[in-house]
């Protein structure tokens, strides 16, 4: 593995430290669709229209319309035709396998493109002696394998170090694009789901992602697993610091099916093989634009399912973006959630945050969502201004962010006054609930009752009634005459 890392470092020295000439990401993406899937080209065209991507950045390939293909099919029907397309269209300039100029940063695979390459037991390729035994395999996520396209001929067995991992800046700039591509896919259980994901990403960017965040740790002290808990708890802390309403489940159990999870825009948890908890309820739906992830070795084994594994079901329940593993990756080579969410909150695109959080490439990860999606590019005051102008229902959540940020700065009085004023103005259940949370325990009951009047959602009401029951026990008894 040190040999591969030295090659990456050498390329960095050769190409220097270029500067991103344009912030127009739509000019630096290639959209790849499968001509053998009827829905693939229309979705590619629709995505390009929504993002303003030039028609010459669409590339059609002919590949077997299945999720799993052989290494030979990958090489002959995907990798080699893509490299030819890039060089023929002057998007990639290489000499002796080294890229000296790339006009692309992103590559997006559209519904119909295969998901993973199956293990080839006949391969005789030698592996580096330093490669851990569990990594001496040659199956891979197609997305992760294609990240190395600019790097020329690379080994098939095992993983390669990712030079963009935990980069100083959350944004992908030259010379990184001479080393790898940020690959994501617009995929899922159905073409309808994919079109909705495209619409949700574009619509959410205007106002920013707003709602509640849910994190499900395991309270584990088991060596080899503690990192997963650490990542999730740090993500929880990051969203709290950003002003979001957050819930942390910190026991070995997962959120139960009847847990009152509402208005969810962020979910991160682990460790079940198939979707469980609130996501199995028929009435559960993520808030628009949600990013959802469940850490499991087989979370993205298939995306064409609404009930098995995790990525497909989370997308089917309304998430705009998710990610996972097509085969056993081992914890240390999965996305580091703290890095992912830190970068996403800093304004990075979904693909930038994803690959910056992924220590290795040519391995098992797939990022499923619009690679250009930036859910946190809008500051909270600008969110309030835009939402107010458009009379958007998410205004209540922007005010909750503002209130939480005031609280974090010690402005308790201003936070409570803003919450009280806007709860009455907007007749908002979330704001009345927040106001109840801010008041002394003995004064909360009436405010929670007010929140129930506007709650609407059955599980909001369940949560509020739980809080009301607790608050009622804290109220002093009414005065009675002797």
C-alpha positions as CSV (number, residue, x, y, z in Angstrom):
1,X,0.0,0.0,0.0
2,X,2.9,2.4,0.6
3,X,3.8,2.0,-3.1
4,X,0.4,3.3,-4.1
5,X,0.5,6.1,-1.7
6,X,3.9,7.3,-3.0
7,X,2.5,7.3,-6.5
8,X,-0.3,9.6,-5.4
9,X,2.2,11.9,-3.7
10,X,4.3,11.9,-6.8
11,X,1.4,12.9,-9.0
12,X,0.6,15.7,-6.5
13,X,4.2,17.1,-6.9
14,X,4.0,16.8,-10.7
15,X,0.8,18.7,-11.2
16,X,1.5,21.4,-8.6
17,X,-1.2,23.2,-6.7
18,X,-3.8,24.4,-9.2
19,X,-6.6,26.8,-8.4
20,X,-10.2,26.1,-9.1
21,X,-10.9,28.4,-12.0
22,X,-14.7,28.3,-11.8
23,X,-17.2,27.5,-9.1
24,X,-19.7,26.2,-11.7
25,X,-19.8,22.6,-10.7
26,X,-22.3,21.8,-13.4
27,X,-19.6,22.3,-16.0
28,X,-17.3,19.8,-14.2
29,X,-19.5,16.7,-14.1
30,X,-20.1,13.7,-16.4
31,X,-23.5,12.1,-16.3
32,X,-23.4,8.4,-17.3
33,X,-26.5,6.3,-18.2
34,X,-27.2,2.8,-19.4
35,X,-28.7,2.6,-22.9
36,X,-30.0,-0.9,-22.0
37,X,-32.3,0.5,-19.3
38,X,-35.3,2.4,-20.7
39,X,-35.6,4.8,-17.7
40,X,-31.9,5.7,-17.6
41,X,-31.5,8.2,-20.4
42,X,-34.7,10.2,-19.5
43,X,-33.4,10.4,-15.9
44,X,-30.0,11.5,-17.1
45,X,-31.5,14.2,-19.3
46,X,-33.9,15.4,-16.5
47,X,-31.0,15.7,-14.1
48,X,-28.9,17.6,-16.6
49,X,-31.8,20.0,-17.2
50,X,-32.3,20.6,-13.5
51,X,-28.6,21.3,-12.9
52,X,-27.8,23.1,-16.1
53,X,-25.3,20.5,-17.2
54,X,-24.3,20.8,-20.9
55,X,-25.7,18.0,-23.1
56,X,-22.1,17.1,-24.2
57,X,-21.5,16.0,-20.5
58,X,-23.9,13.1,-21.0
59,X,-22.4,9.7,-21.8
60,X,-24.4,6.6,-22.7
61,X,-22.9,3.1,-22.3
62,X,-24.3,-0.3,-23.1
63,X,-23.9,-2.7,-20.2
64,X,-26.0,-5.6,-18.9
65,X,-28.9,-4.2,-17.0
66,X,-28.3,-5.8,-13.6
67,X,-26.8,-4.7,-10.3
68,X,-23.9,-7.2,-10.3
69,X,-21.5,-7.6,-13.2
70,X,-18.1,-9.4,-13.8
71,X,-14.7,-7.8,-13.8
72,X,-14.5,-8.3,-17.5
73,X,-17.8,-6.6,-18.2
74,X,-16.7,-3.7,-16.0
75,X,-13.4,-3.3,-17.9
76,X,-14.9,-3.7,-21.4
77,X,-18.3,-2.0,-21.0
78,X,-17.7,0.7,-18.4
79,X,-14.1,1.5,-17.5
80,X,-12.5,1.5,-21.0
81,X,-15.4,3.2,-22.8
82,X,-15.5,5.9,-20.2
83,X,-11.7,6.5,-20.4
84,X,-12.1,6.8,-24.2
85,X,-15.0,9.2,-23.9
86,X,-13.0,11.4,-21.5
87,X,-9.9,11.5,-23.7
88,X,-11.9,11.9,-27.0
89,X,-13.8,14.9,-25.5
90,X,-10.6,16.5,-24.1
91,X,-11.8,16.1,-20.6
92,X,-8.8,14.0,-19.5
93,X,-5.2,14.5,-20.6
94,X,-2.8,11.7,-19.7
95,X,0.8,10.8,-20.5
96,X,2.0,7.3,-19.7
97,X,-0.9,6.7,-17.4
98,X,-0.4,9.9,-15.4
99,X,-3.1,12.6,-15.6
100,X,-1.8,16.2,-16.2
101,X,-5.1,17.9,-16.8
102,X,-8.7,17.0,-15.9
103,X,-11.7,19.1,-16.7
104,X,-13.9,16.9,-14.5
105,X,-14.5,16.7,-10.7
106,X,-17.7,14.6,-10.6
107,X,-19.1,11.6,-12.2
108,X,-22.7,10.5,-11.6
109,X,-24.1,7.1,-12.5
110,X,-27.8,7.1,-13.4
111,X,-30.4,4.4,-12.5
112,X,-29.7,1.4,-14.7
113,X,-25.9,1.4,-14.3
114,X,-24.6,-1.7,-12.4
115,X,-23.8,-1.3,-8.7
116,X,-20.9,-3.7,-8.0
117,X,-18.3,-6.0,-9.5
118,X,-18.4,-9.6,-8.3
119,X,-15.3,-11.4,-7.0
120,X,-13.1,-13.0,-9.7
121,X,-11.5,-16.1,-8.2
122,X,-9.5,-16.7,-11.3
123,X,-7.5,-13.5,-11.0
124,X,-3.7,-14.1,-10.7
125,X,-2.8,-10.6,-9.9
126,X,-0.2,-10.5,-7.1
127,X,-1.0,-8.4,-4.0
128,X,1.4,-6.3,-1.9
129,X,2.7,-8.2,1.1
130,X,1.6,-5.3,3.3
131,X,-2.1,-5.7,2.3
132,X,-4.1,-7.1,5.2
133,X,-5.5,-10.6,4.5
134,X,-9.2,-9.5,4.7
135,X,-8.5,-7.0,1.9
136,X,-7.1,-9.6,-0.5
137,X,-10.2,-9.6,-2.6
138,X,-11.0,-8.0,-6.0
139,X,-14.8,-7.4,-5.8
140,X,-15.7,-3.7,-5.5
141,X,-18.3,-1.0,-5.7
142,X,-18.4,0.2,-9.3
143,X,-18.5,3.8,-8.0
144,X,-15.4,3.4,-5.8
145,X,-13.5,1.6,-8.6
146,X,-14.3,4.5,-11.0
147,X,-12.9,7.1,-8.6
148,X,-9.4,5.9,-9.8
149,X,-10.1,6.6,-13.5
150,X,-7.7,9.6,-13.7
151,X,-5.0,7.6,-11.9
152,X,-4.4,5.2,-14.8
153,X,-3.8,1.5,-14.4
154,X,-4.2,0.6,-10.7
155,X,-4.2,-2.8,-8.8
156,X,-7.5,-4.7,-8.6
157,X,-6.9,-6.5,-5.3
158,X,-7.8,-4.7,-2.1
159,X,-8.1,-1.0,-1.5
160,X,-6.0,2.1,-2.3
161,X,-5.4,5.1,-0.1
162,X,-7.7,8.1,-0.8
163,X,-5.6,11.3,-1.2
164,X,-8.7,13.4,-0.6
165,X,-9.5,11.8,2.8
166,X,-9.9,14.3,5.6
167,X,-8.5,17.1,3.3
168,X,-7.9,20.5,4.9
169,X,-10.6,22.1,2.8
170,X,-14.1,20.5,2.3
171,X,-14.0,21.5,-1.3
172,X,-12.5,19.4,-4.1
173,X,-10.0,21.4,-6.1
174,X,-7.0,20.7,-8.4
175,X,-4.8,18.9,-8.2
176,X,-7.1,16.3,-6.5
177,X,-9.1,16.0,-9.8
178,X,-6.0,14.7,-11.5
179,X,-5.9,11.9,-9.0
180,X,-9.5,10.8,-8.7
181,X,-13.1,11.6,-9.6
182,X,-15.9,12.1,-7.0
183,X,-18.3,9.4,-8.1
184,X,-21.9,9.1,-6.9
185,X,-25.1,7.6,-8.3
186,X,-28.7,8.6,-8.7
187,X,-30.2,5.3,-8.1
188,X,-32.7,3.5,-5.8
189,X,-35.8,1.3,-5.7
190,X,-37.5,2.9,-8.8
191,X,-37.1,5.6,-11.4
192,X,-39.8,7.6,-9.6
193,X,-37.7,7.6,-6.4
194,X,-34.7,8.8,-8.4
195,X,-36.6,11.7,-10.0
196,X,-37.9,12.7,-6.5
197,X,-34.3,12.6,-5.2
198,X,-33.3,15.1,-7.9
199,X,-36.2,17.4,-7.2
200,X,-35.7,17.3,-3.4
201,X,-31.9,18.1,-3.7
202,X,-32.6,21.1,-5.9
203,X,-35.5,22.4,-3.9
204,X,-33.8,22.0,-0.5
205,X,-30.7,23.9,-1.5
206,X,-32.7,27.1,-1.9
207,X,-33.6,27.2,1.8
208,X,-31.2,24.8,3.4
209,X,-32.0,21.6,5.2
210,X,-34.3,22.1,8.3
211,X,-35.9,19.7,10.7
212,X,-34.8,17.2,13.4
213,X,-31.7,15.0,13.6
214,X,-31.5,11.5,15.0
215,X,-28.4,9.6,16.0
216,X,-28.3,6.0,17.2
217,X,-25.1,4.9,18.9
218,X,-24.5,1.5,20.6
219,X,-22.7,2.5,23.9
220,X,-20.0,0.0,22.9
221,X,-16.6,-0.3,24.6
222,X,-15.6,-3.3,22.4
223,X,-12.2,-2.8,20.7
224,X,-12.6,-2.5,17.0
225,X,-16.1,-1.0,17.2
226,X,-15.7,2.0,19.4
227,X,-14.8,4.2,16.4
228,X,-18.3,3.8,15.0
229,X,-19.8,5.1,18.3
230,X,-17.3,8.0,18.4
231,X,-18.1,9.1,14.8
232,X,-21.9,9.1,15.5
233,X,-21.6,10.9,18.8
234,X,-19.3,13.6,17.2
235,X,-21.9,14.0,14.4
236,X,-24.5,14.5,17.1
237,X,-22.4,17.2,18.8
238,X,-21.7,18.9,15.4
239,X,-25.5,19.2,14.7
240,X,-26.2,20.5,18.2
241,X,-23.5,23.1,17.7
242,X,-25.1,24.1,14.4
243,X,-28.5,24.7,16.1
244,X,-30.5,21.6,15.2
245,X,-32.9,19.7,17.5
246,X,-31.1,16.4,18.1
247,X,-31.9,13.1,19.6
248,X,-29.2,10.6,20.7
249,X,-30.1,6.9,21.4
250,X,-27.0,5.7,23.3
251,X,-27.8,2.1,24.3
252,X,-27.1,-1.2,22.5
253,X,-30.8,-1.1,21.3
254,X,-31.9,0.8,18.2
255,X,-34.7,3.3,18.0
256,X,-37.8,1.2,18.4
257,X,-40.5,1.0,15.7
258,X,-42.9,3.1,17.8
259,X,-40.4,5.8,18.6
260,X,-41.9,9.2,17.8
261,X,-39.3,10.1,15.1
262,X,-40.8,13.1,13.3
263,X,-39.5,15.8,10.9
264,X,-36.3,13.8,10.4
265,X,-33.7,15.4,8.1
266,X,-30.6,13.6,9.4
267,X,-30.3,10.0,10.5
268,X,-27.1,8.2,11.4
269,X,-27.1,4.9,13.2
270,X,-25.8,1.3,13.4
271,X,-25.8,-1.9,13.5
272,X,-28.6,-4.0,12.0
273,X,-28.5,-6.0,8.8
274,X,-31.9,-4.9,7.5
275,X,-34.0,-1.9,8.0
276,X,-35.7,-1.7,11.4
277,X,-37.3,0.8,13.8
278,X,-39.5,3.8,12.7
279,X,-38.4,3.3,9.1
280,X,-40.5,0.1,8.9
281,X,-43.7,2.0,9.7
282,X,-46.1,2.5,6.8
283,X,-46.6,6.2,7.8
284,X,-43.0,7.1,8.3
285,X,-41.6,9.7,5.9
286,X,-38.4,11.7,6.0
287,X,-38.6,15.5,5.7
288,X,-37.7,16.8,2.3
289,X,-34.0,16.7,1.5
290,X,-33.0,14.3,4.3
291,X,-29.6,12.6,4.4
292,X,-29.8,9.2,6.1
293,X,-27.2,6.5,6.8
294,X,-27.1,3.2,8.7
295,X,-23.6,1.7,9.2
296,X,-23.6,-1.9,8.3
297,X,-21.3,-4.1,6.1
298,X,-24.2,-5.0,3.7
299,X,-26.2,-1.8,3.8
300,X,-26.1,-1.2,0.0
301,X,-25.9,-4.9,-1.2
302,X,-28.9,-3.9,-3.4
303,X,-30.5,-0.6,-4.1
304,X,-33.5,-2.0,-6.0
305,X,-35.4,-2.9,-2.8
306,X,-37.8,-1.1,-0.4
307,X,-37.5,-3.6,2.4
308,X,-34.1,-5.2,2.5
309,X,-30.7,-3.8,3.6
310,X,-30.7,-0.1,4.3
311,X,-30.0,2.3,1.5
312,X,-32.9,1.3,-0.7
313,X,-35.5,1.5,2.1
314,X,-34.2,4.8,3.4
315,X,-34.5,6.3,-0.1
316,X,-38.0,4.8,-0.4
317,X,-39.0,6.5,2.8
318,X,-38.1,9.9,1.3
319,X,-34.4,10.5,2.0
320,X,-32.7,12.5,-0.8
321,X,-29.3,10.9,-0.2
322,X,-27.8,7.9,1.5
323,X,-24.7,5.7,1.3
324,X,-23.4,2.3,2.2
325,X,-21.4,-0.8,1.4
326,X,-21.9,-3.3,-1.3
327,X,-19.8,-5.9,0.5
328,X,-17.9,-6.3,3.8
329,X,-15.6,-3.2,4.0
330,X,-14.4,-3.5,7.6
331,X,-15.1,-0.5,9.9
332,X,-11.9,1.4,9.5
333,X,-12.4,1.7,5.7
334,X,-16.1,2.9,5.8
335,X,-16.9,6.6,5.7
336,X,-16.0,8.4,8.9
337,X,-19.3,10.0,9.8
338,X,-17.7,12.8,11.8
339,X,-15.7,13.9,8.8
340,X,-18.7,13.5,6.5
341,X,-21.1,15.7,8.5
342,X,-18.4,18.2,9.4
343,X,-17.7,18.9,5.8
344,X,-21.4,18.7,4.8
345,X,-22.2,21.3,7.4
346,X,-19.4,23.5,6.1
347,X,-21.1,23.8,2.7
348,X,-19.5,20.9,0.9
349,X,-21.4,19.0,-1.8
350,X,-22.7,15.5,-1.0
351,X,-19.9,13.9,-3.1
352,X,-17.2,16.2,-1.6
353,X,-18.3,15.3,1.9
354,X,-18.6,11.7,1.1
355,X,-15.2,11.1,-0.5
356,X,-13.5,13.3,2.0
357,X,-14.8,11.0,4.7
358,X,-13.7,7.8,3.0
359,X,-10.2,6.6,3.8
360,X,-9.8,4.3,0.8
361,X,-10.9,3.9,-2.8
362,X,-11.3,0.9,-5.2
363,X,-13.3,-0.7,-2.4
364,X,-16.9,-1.2,-1.3
365,X,-18.6,2.2,-0.7
366,X,-21.4,3.8,-2.8
367,X,-22.8,7.3,-2.4
368,X,-26.4,7.5,-3.6
369,X,-27.7,11.0,-4.2
370,X,-27.1,14.1,-6.3
371,X,-23.3,14.6,-6.1
372,X,-23.8,18.4,-6.3
373,X,-26.3,18.5,-3.5
374,X,-25.3,21.2,-0.9
375,X,-27.9,21.0,1.9
376,X,-26.1,23.4,4.3
377,X,-24.8,26.2,2.0
378,X,-27.4,28.8,3.3
379,X,-26.6,30.6,6.7
380,X,-29.4,30.6,9.2
381,X,-30.3,34.3,8.9
382,X,-30.5,34.0,5.2
383,X,-32.7,30.9,5.6
384,X,-35.1,32.9,7.7
385,X,-35.1,35.7,5.1
386,X,-35.8,33.4,2.2
387,X,-38.4,31.3,4.0
388,X,-40.3,34.4,5.2
389,X,-40.4,35.9,1.8
390,X,-41.8,32.7,0.3
391,X,-44.1,31.9,3.2
392,X,-42.5,28.5,3.5
393,X,-43.6,26.1,6.2
394,X,-40.0,25.3,7.2
395,X,-39.6,28.8,8.6
396,X,-40.5,27.4,12.1
397,X,-37.4,25.1,11.9
398,X,-35.1,28.0,10.9
399,X,-36.3,29.9,13.9
400,X,-35.6,26.9,16.1
401,X,-32.0,26.9,14.7
402,X,-31.7,30.6,15.5
403,X,-33.1,30.0,19.0
404,X,-30.6,27.2,19.7
405,X,-27.7,29.3,18.5
406,X,-28.8,32.2,20.8
407,X,-28.9,29.7,23.7
408,X,-25.4,28.5,22.8
409,X,-24.2,32.1,23.0
410,X,-25.9,32.5,26.4
411,X,-28.7,34.8,25.2
412,X,-31.4,32.9,27.1
413,X,-33.8,35.8,27.4
414,X,-33.6,36.6,23.7
415,X,-34.0,33.0,22.8
416,X,-37.1,32.6,24.9
417,X,-38.7,35.8,23.6
418,X,-38.0,34.9,20.0
419,X,-39.5,31.4,20.6
420,X,-42.6,32.8,22.3
421,X,-43.2,35.4,19.6
422,X,-42.8,33.2,16.6
423,X,-44.7,30.3,18.1
424,X,-47.8,32.6,18.5
425,X,-47.2,34.2,15.1
426,X,-46.8,31.0,13.1
427,X,-49.1,28.8,15.3
428,X,-46.3,26.3,15.3
429,X,-46.2,23.1,17.1
430,X,-42.4,22.7,17.0
431,X,-41.9,26.2,18.3
432,X,-44.4,25.7,21.2
433,X,-42.7,22.4,21.9
434,X,-39.4,24.2,22.0
435,X,-40.8,27.0,24.2
436,X,-42.0,24.3,26.6
437,X,-38.6,22.8,26.7
438,X,-37.1,26.2,27.6
439,X,-39.4,26.9,30.5
440,X,-39.0,25.6,34.1
441,X,-40.5,22.2,34.5
442,X,-43.4,23.5,36.6
443,X,-44.5,25.9,33.8
444,X,-44.3,23.6,30.7
445,X,-47.7,21.8,30.7
446,X,-49.8,24.6,29.3
447,X,-47.3,25.2,26.5
448,X,-47.2,21.6,25.5
449,X,-51.0,21.5,25.4
450,X,-50.8,24.5,23.1
451,X,-48.3,22.6,20.9
452,X,-50.7,19.6,20.7
453,X,-53.4,21.9,19.3
454,X,-51.2,22.5,16.2
455,X,-49.3,19.2,16.1
456,X,-51.2,17.4,13.4
457,X,-48.9,14.4,13.1
458,X,-49.8,11.5,15.3
459,X,-46.2,10.8,16.5
460,X,-45.7,14.5,17.2
461,X,-48.7,14.2,19.5
462,X,-47.3,11.1,21.2
463,X,-44.0,12.8,21.9
464,X,-45.8,15.9,23.2
465,X,-48.1,13.9,25.4
466,X,-45.0,12.1,26.9
467,X,-43.5,15.5,27.7
468,X,-46.9,16.7,29.0
469,X,-47.1,13.8,31.4
470,X,-43.7,14.5,32.8
471,X,-44.4,18.2,33.1
472,X,-47.7,17.6,34.8
473,X,-46.0,15.7,37.6
474,X,-43.7,18.7,38.2
475,X,-46.6,21.2,38.6
476,X,-47.4,22.3,42.1
477,X,-50.9,21.2,43.4
478,X,-53.7,23.8,43.0
479,X,-54.6,25.8,46.1
480,X,-57.7,24.6,47.8
481,X,-59.8,26.3,50.5
482,X,-59.7,24.7,54.0
